[in-house]
Amino acid sequence: MARRRQLYEGKAKILFEGPEPGTLVQYFKDDATAFNAQKKGTITGKGVLNNRISEFLMMKLAEINIPTHFIRRLNMREQLIKEVEIIPVEVVVRNIAAGSISQRLGIPEGTRLPRSIIEFYYKNDALNDPIVAEEHITAFGWATPPDMDDIVHLTLRINDFLSGLFLGVGITLVDFKVEFGRLYENEDMRIVLADEISPDNCRLWDTKTNEKMDKDRFRRDLGKIEEAYQEVARRLGILPEAGARDLKGPDTMQ
Ligand code: TMP
């Protein structure tokens, strides 16, 4: 088969032209970066696992009527997605203090926040993705006030749903990052969840031991990175070793 035309290469994924207009193929690499690509490495099998994990979570979110760009998984490393206009804002939700909020505000890592906090970062590598307020986003026209209403509403629903889903398999959803895009269909425009949801952009802690099961193992050189990503997939019931017919639902933990 002729190789598809590459449209964009990011740090962890590549986007190719899709088979039909309005579609793209999202390819998941094993490459990992941290601290705006100052730290680079490879996590063997990460692309395969993130492809599966993101497929699973986006399909679950679609079941509760969260609109997403996901269409279907094509193979081990690729998924077919709808082409959207990415809004250049990273939306972070935090349930427990960790990472940059702990550093910036001096809140010890592991402190449960009084309520879930949404933060916005401007997607701009040259500026190191600076934190911004909704004011900047609407004033500079990166998104409109109605777009932001949709984004905040969707993000809170995603957080509620994913927190429960992960808790059911013994994982605490500490925080995560999502991105949204504008999907144009006929005359209509809808804000949809885009990018990926995987241990690359979530903090996932084992509920019993608080052991980290996400990219912080790479960022902080904690070792057992591949094992952690595999364990997340295993608990969700989606380890790729299982044949399609053997795919089961999540392992519910007591
Ligand atoms: P932070 O504590 O470093 O701000 O990260 C918050 C969450 O966002 C965490 O789950 C990791 C995720 N994240 C990304 O997905 N991409 C990024 O570039 C950064 C900085 C964080």
Residues whose N, C-alpha, C, O or C-beta is under 5 A from the ligand:
A	BS01	TMP	V92 A98 G99 S100 I101 D175 F176 K177 D200 N201 C202 R203
